[in-house]
Amino acid sequence: MKLTIERAELLRSLNHVQSVVERRNTIPILSNVLIEAQGTELRLTATDMDIAIVEAVPASIGTEGSTTAPAHTLYDIVRKLPDGAQVELGKEDDRLELRSGRSRFTLQTLPTEDFPMMTGGDLPHRFGLDAGLLRSIVDRTRFAISTEETRYYLNGIYMHAAGEIMRAVATDGHRLAKVEAALPDGAQSMPGVIVPRKTVGELRKLVDETDGDVEVALSDSRIRFAFDKVELTSKLIDGTFPDYERVIPAGNSKMMQVDCKAFANAVDRVSTIATEKMRAVKMAIAPGVMTLSASSQDSGSAVEEIEIGYDNDALEIGFNSRYLLDISGQVESGQAQFEMADASSPTIVRDVEDDSALYVLMPMRV
């Protein structure tokens, strides 16, 4: 194998694939990236056995062939080469030789036949999603994904068809995010699937660099996202997502509107005093005004008032400040609507000008 490639192209592709490789591996081959030179392209593959990313980049191929090399080491080498450099890769016996300018590196390789190939298998449900829409769906739900490993079925985004709507839902038991979009052609019979948290993170980084359509193919156990020259294939979480509709309240009659930026800034300031563990902020809501407050035995107390749109009975309710800031960050119109019942019932938060997303937040004692 012998090839020449631009440093920028190689670096971008290595950055994509090496991020799925775990820093510590008990199986040596999983620390490596598969390098395949064929035709006019260099093809890079990395996997952790749950996710696989494959990307092809243009290269000048002198001799076709394949090998594997340590993913993070190769990435670090290319990252430290000067901008505009040309990189020569060649395989000699059981070593990969990299040359660029006056630099020369030799890396140990492992046999390509030992590299595990994660095939998509039969993926009968196929449809296209606009990359911008996919970014929006991920951004507006992933912050609510649970990190509690014991409830593994909450460790991802639940995607499913609901009539003519595609829904994406995430919850950690304290908050819930639900986003809706028009159901794409081909998704009518898709099963409900839970896309794992790590896959969601890798997908979000990849789709940041494309504006076209993302081809989605899935079965009950696997999902594949393909666009440009990149393919991400992942196992799905094997579990049953809870009936999220049951936790979305239907009778919240106390409506409050607030300027989201002013609200988020005030919450951020007041929460400086809140204890690190609880992060609790109290909202005292009255017609026309909200008083935000926080206190801790060690630090003291903080109070701030902001104007709101509210004409109902006075209400005091407490929330985790971090959760309030996460949801506020998803309100793009600038105005958020809080729909409340009382101090102990779930609150609904919406973007005033966008009904495609809904957030549920459990209150806390303060």
C-alpha positions as CSV (number, residue, x, y, z in Angstrom):
1,M,0.0,0.0,0.0
2,K,1.3,3.4,-0.9
3,L,-0.6,6.8,-1.2
4,T,-0.3,10.5,-1.0
5,I,-3.0,12.7,0.6
6,E,-3.5,16.3,1.7
7,R,-3.0,16.7,5.4
8,A,-6.3,18.7,5.9
9,E,-8.4,15.9,4.2
10,L,-6.7,13.2,6.3
11,L,-7.0,15.1,9.5
12,R,-10.7,15.9,9.1
13,S,-11.5,12.2,8.3
14,L,-9.3,10.9,11.2
15,N,-11.0,13.3,13.5
16,H,-14.3,11.8,12.6
17,V,-13.4,8.2,12.9
18,Q,-11.0,8.2,15.9
19,S,-13.5,9.7,18.2
20,V,-15.4,6.4,18.5
21,V,-12.3,4.6,19.6
22,E,-12.1,4.2,23.4
23,R,-8.8,5.3,25.0
24,R,-8.5,2.0,26.9
25,N,-9.2,-1.2,25.1
26,T,-8.8,-4.8,26.3
27,I,-9.0,-5.9,22.6
28,P,-5.9,-4.3,20.9
29,I,-7.4,-4.2,17.4
30,L,-10.2,-1.9,18.6
31,S,-7.6,0.7,19.3
32,N,-6.8,0.8,15.6
33,V,-8.2,2.4,12.5
34,L,-8.6,0.3,9.4
35,I,-6.9,2.0,6.4
36,E,-7.9,0.9,2.9
37,A,-6.4,2.4,-0.3
38,Q,-8.4,1.6,-3.4
39,G,-9.0,3.4,-6.7
40,T,-8.9,7.1,-6.0
41,E,-10.0,7.0,-2.4
42,L,-8.6,6.3,1.1
43,R,-11.2,4.7,3.3
44,L,-10.9,4.9,7.1
45,T,-13.0,2.7,9.5
46,A,-13.1,2.7,13.3
47,T,-15.4,0.9,15.7
48,D,-16.0,0.1,19.4
49,M,-18.3,-2.8,18.4
50,D,-21.4,-0.8,19.2
51,I,-20.7,2.1,16.7
52,A,-18.8,2.1,13.5
53,I,-17.8,5.1,11.4
54,V,-16.6,4.7,7.8
55,E,-15.4,7.7,5.7
56,A,-13.8,7.9,2.3
57,V,-11.5,10.8,1.2
58,P,-9.8,11.5,-2.1
59,A,-6.2,10.5,-2.3
60,S,-3.5,9.7,-4.9
61,I,-3.1,6.0,-4.7
62,G,0.2,4.6,-5.9
63,T,-0.3,1.0,-4.7
64,E,-3.6,-0.4,-3.4
65,G,-3.7,-2.2,-0.1
66,S,-4.9,-2.1,3.5
67,T,-3.6,-2.1,7.0
68,T,-4.5,-1.0,10.5
69,A,-2.7,1.5,12.8
70,P,-3.3,3.0,16.3
71,A,-6.1,5.5,15.7
72,H,-5.3,8.2,18.4
73,T,-1.5,8.1,17.7
74,L,-2.0,8.5,13.9
75,Y,-4.5,11.3,14.5
76,D,-2.1,13.2,16.9
77,I,0.7,12.9,14.4
78,V,-1.3,14.3,11.5
79,R,-2.8,17.0,13.8
80,K,0.8,18.3,14.6
81,L,1.9,18.4,11.0
82,P,2.0,21.9,9.4
83,D,-0.9,23.3,7.4
84,G,-0.8,22.5,3.7
85,A,1.5,19.5,4.1
86,Q,1.3,16.5,1.9
87,V,1.3,13.2,3.7
88,E,2.7,9.9,2.3
89,L,1.5,6.7,3.8
90,G,3.1,3.3,3.0
91,K,3.0,-0.2,4.4
92,E,6.2,-2.1,4.9
93,D,5.9,-5.6,6.4
94,D,4.1,-5.1,9.7
95,R,4.6,-1.3,9.9
96,L,2.9,1.8,8.6
97,E,5.4,4.5,7.4
98,L,4.2,8.1,7.4
99,R,6.3,10.8,5.7
100,S,5.6,14.5,5.4
101,G,8.4,17.0,4.6
102,R,11.3,16.2,6.8
103,S,9.2,14.2,9.2
104,R,9.0,10.4,9.3
105,F,7.0,8.2,11.6
106,T,6.8,4.4,11.8
107,L,3.8,2.8,13.5
108,Q,3.1,-0.8,14.5
109,T,0.2,-2.4,12.7
110,L,-2.1,-5.3,13.3
111,P,-3.6,-7.7,10.7
112,T,-6.6,-6.4,8.8
113,E,-8.3,-9.7,9.0
114,D,-8.5,-9.2,12.8
115,F,-10.4,-6.0,12.4
116,P,-14.1,-6.5,13.2
117,M,-16.5,-5.4,10.5
118,M,-19.9,-4.1,11.8
119,T,-22.3,-4.6,9.0
120,G,-25.7,-2.9,8.9
121,G,-27.4,-6.2,8.0
122,D,-30.9,-5.9,6.6
123,L,-32.1,-2.4,7.2
124,P,-35.6,-2.4,5.7
125,H,-36.8,1.1,6.7
126,R,-35.2,3.9,4.8
127,F,-35.9,7.6,4.5
128,G,-34.1,10.9,4.2
129,L,-33.8,13.7,6.7
130,D,-32.6,17.3,6.1
131,A,-29.3,17.7,7.9
132,G,-30.5,21.0,9.5
133,L,-33.6,19.3,10.8
134,L,-31.6,16.4,12.2
135,R,-29.3,18.8,14.0
136,S,-32.3,20.6,15.5
137,I,-33.9,17.3,16.6
138,V,-30.7,16.2,18.3
139,D,-30.0,19.6,19.9
140,R,-33.5,20.0,21.4
141,T,-33.6,16.5,22.9
142,R,-30.2,15.2,23.8
143,F,-29.7,17.4,26.9
144,A,-32.5,15.4,28.6
145,I,-31.0,11.9,27.9
146,S,-30.4,10.0,31.2
147,T,-26.9,9.2,32.3
148,E,-28.1,6.6,34.8
149,E,-26.8,3.3,33.6
150,T,-29.3,1.2,35.6
151,R,-32.2,2.6,33.5
152,Y,-30.4,1.9,30.3
153,Y,-33.6,2.3,28.2
154,L,-33.4,6.0,29.0
155,N,-29.8,6.4,27.8
156,G,-30.8,7.6,24.3
157,I,-33.3,9.4,22.1
158,Y,-36.5,7.5,21.3
159,M,-37.5,8.0,17.7
160,H,-40.8,6.8,16.3
161,A,-43.7,7.5,14.0
162,A,-47.0,8.9,15.4
163,G,-49.5,9.1,12.5
164,E,-48.1,11.7,10.1
165,I,-45.5,12.9,12.6
166,M,-42.0,11.7,13.6
167,R,-41.3,12.2,17.2
168,A,-38.0,12.3,19.1
169,V,-38.2,12.0,22.9
170,A,-35.6,12.0,25.7
171,T,-36.1,11.9,29.5
172,D,-34.1,11.3,32.6
173,G,-37.0,11.2,34.9
174,H,-36.6,14.8,36.1
175,R,-37.2,16.5,32.7
176,L,-38.5,15.5,29.3
177,A,-38.0,16.8,25.8
178,K,-40.3,16.0,22.9
179,V,-39.7,17.3,19.4
180,E,-42.0,16.7,16.4
181,A,-41.4,16.9,12.6
182,A,-43.3,15.9,9.5
183,L,-42.9,12.1,8.9
184,P,-40.5,11.5,6.0
185,D,-41.4,9.4,3.0
186,G,-40.4,5.8,3.8
187,A,-40.7,6.1,7.6
188,Q,-44.4,5.2,7.9
189,S,-43.7,1.7,9.1
190,M,-40.6,2.4,11.1
191,P,-40.4,0.7,14.5
192,G,-39.8,2.8,17.6
193,V,-36.1,2.8,18.2
194,I,-33.8,4.2,21.0
195,V,-30.6,5.7,19.6
196,P,-27.8,5.5,22.2
197,R,-26.3,8.6,23.8
198,K,-22.8,8.0,22.4
199,T,-24.2,7.5,18.9
200,V,-26.2,10.8,19.2
201,G,-23.0,12.6,20.2
202,E,-21.0,11.3,17.3
203,L,-23.9,11.9,14.8
204,R,-24.2,15.5,16.0
205,K,-20.5,16.2,15.3
206,L,-20.7,14.6,11.9
207,V,-23.8,16.4,10.6
208,D,-22.4,19.8,11.7
209,E,-20.4,19.7,8.4
210,T,-23.1,18.9,5.9
211,D,-26.2,20.8,4.6
212,G,-27.7,18.1,2.4
213,D,-29.9,15.1,3.2
214,V,-29.0,12.4,5.6
215,E,-30.0,8.9,4.5
216,V,-31.4,7.0,7.5
217,A,-31.8,3.2,7.3
218,L,-32.9,1.1,10.3
219,S,-34.1,-2.2,11.6
220,D,-35.2,-3.2,15.1
221,S,-31.6,-3.6,16.3
222,R,-29.4,-1.2,14.1
223,I,-29.5,2.2,12.5
224,R,-27.3,3.8,9.8
225,F,-26.8,7.4,8.9
226,A,-25.1,8.1,5.6
227,F,-24.3,11.4,3.9
228,D,-21.5,12.8,1.7
229,K,-18.8,10.1,2.1
230,V,-19.5,9.2,5.7
231,E,-21.5,6.3,7.2
232,L,-22.3,5.9,10.9
233,T,-23.7,2.5,11.9
234,S,-24.9,1.8,15.4
235,K,-26.6,-0.8,17.5
236,L,-29.8,0.4,19.1
237,I,-30.7,0.1,22.8
238,D,-32.6,-3.1,23.3
239,G,-35.3,-2.0,25.7
240,T,-38.8,-0.5,26.0
241,F,-39.1,3.3,26.3
242,P,-41.7,4.3,28.9
243,D,-45.1,5.7,28.0
244,Y,-43.9,9.3,28.0
245,E,-47.4,10.7,27.3
246,R,-48.5,9.8,30.8
247,V,-46.1,12.4,32.3
248,I,-47.1,15.3,30.1
249,P,-49.8,17.1,32.1
250,A,-53.0,18.1,30.3
251,G,-54.7,20.6,32.7
252,N,-52.0,23.2,33.5
253,S,-54.0,26.4,33.5
254,K,-51.5,29.0,34.9
255,M,-49.7,30.5,31.9
256,M,-46.6,32.7,32.1
257,Q,-44.6,34.2,29.3
258,V,-41.1,35.5,29.8
259,D,-38.2,36.9,27.7
260,C,-36.0,33.9,27.6
261,K,-32.6,35.7,27.5
262,A,-33.5,37.9,30.5
263,F,-34.8,34.9,32.3
264,A,-31.8,32.7,31.6
265,N,-29.4,35.5,32.6
266,A,-31.2,36.0,35.9
267,V,-31.3,32.3,36.7
268,D,-27.6,32.0,36.0
269,R,-26.8,35.0,38.3
270,V,-29.0,33.9,41.1
271,S,-27.9,30.2,40.9
272,T,-24.3,31.3,41.7
273,I,-25.4,31.2,45.4
274,A,-27.3,27.9,45.1
275,T,-25.6,24.8,46.6
276,E,-23.6,22.8,44.0
277,K,-25.5,19.6,44.7
278,M,-29.1,20.9,44.6
279,R,-28.7,23.9,42.2
280,A,-32.2,24.9,43.4
281,V,-33.8,28.3,42.4
282,K,-37.2,29.4,43.6
283,M,-39.6,31.3,41.3
284,A,-42.1,33.5,43.1
285,I,-44.6,34.3,40.4
286,A,-47.2,37.1,40.7
287,P,-49.0,39.2,38.1
288,G,-46.4,41.1,36.0
289,V,-43.4,40.1,38.0
290,M,-41.3,37.1,38.9
291,T,-38.8,37.0,41.9
292,L,-36.0,34.5,41.5
293,S,-34.1,33.5,44.6
294,A,-31.6,31.1,45.9
295,S,-29.8,30.5,49.2
296,S,-27.2,28.3,50.9
297,Q,-25.9,28.1,54.4
298,D,-22.3,28.5,53.2
299,S,-22.7,31.3,50.6
300,G,-25.6,33.4,51.5
301,S,-28.6,34.4,49.4
302,A,-29.5,36.0,46.1
303,V,-32.7,37.7,44.8
304,E,-33.6,39.2,41.4
305,E,-36.8,40.4,39.8
306,I,-37.8,40.2,36.2
307,E,-40.9,41.3,34.2
308,I,-43.3,38.6,33.0
309,G,-46.6,38.2,31.4
310,Y,-48.9,36.6,34.0
311,D,-52.4,37.3,35.3
312,N,-53.2,34.4,37.5
313,D,-52.9,33.5,41.2
314,A,-49.6,34.0,42.9
315,L,-47.4,30.8,42.9
316,E,-44.1,29.7,44.3
317,I,-42.3,26.9,42.6
318,G,-38.7,25.6,42.6
319,F,-36.6,24.1,39.9
320,N,-33.0,22.8,39.2
321,S,-31.3,25.9,37.7
322,R,-29.2,23.8,35.3
323,Y,-32.4,22.3,33.9
324,L,-34.0,25.7,33.4
325,L,-30.9,26.9,31.6
326,D,-30.8,23.8,29.4
327,I,-34.4,24.3,28.3
328,S,-34.0,28.1,27.9
329,G,-31.1,27.4,25.5
330,Q,-33.5,25.7,23.1
331,V,-36.1,28.5,22.8
332,E,-35.1,30.2,19.6
333,S,-38.0,32.8,19.3
334,G,-36.9,34.6,22.5
335,Q,-40.2,34.1,24.3
336,A,-40.9,31.0,26.5
337,Q,-44.3,30.0,27.8
338,F,-44.5,28.2,31.2
339,E,-47.7,26.2,31.8
340,M,-48.1,25.4,35.5
341,A,-50.6,23.9,37.9
342,D,-49.1,24.1,41.4
343,A,-45.8,23.8,43.2
344,S,-45.6,20.0,43.1
345,S,-46.9,19.2,39.6
346,P,-44.9,18.9,36.4
347,T,-44.5,22.2,34.4
348,I,-44.7,22.4,30.6
349,V,-42.3,24.8,28.8
350,R,-42.8,25.8,25.2
351,D,-41.3,28.2,22.6
352,V,-44.1,30.7,22.1
353,E,-43.6,30.8,18.3
354,D,-42.7,27.1,17.7
355,D,-45.1,24.4,18.7
356,S,-42.8,21.5,17.4
357,A,-41.1,21.2,20.7
358,L,-42.4,20.7,24.2
359,Y,-40.5,20.3,27.5
360,V,-41.7,18.9,30.8
361,L,-39.9,19.8,34.0
362,M,-40.4,18.3,37.5
363,P,-40.4,20.9,40.3
364,M,-38.2,20.5,43.4
365,R,-38.6,21.6,47.0
366,V,-36.7,24.8,47.9
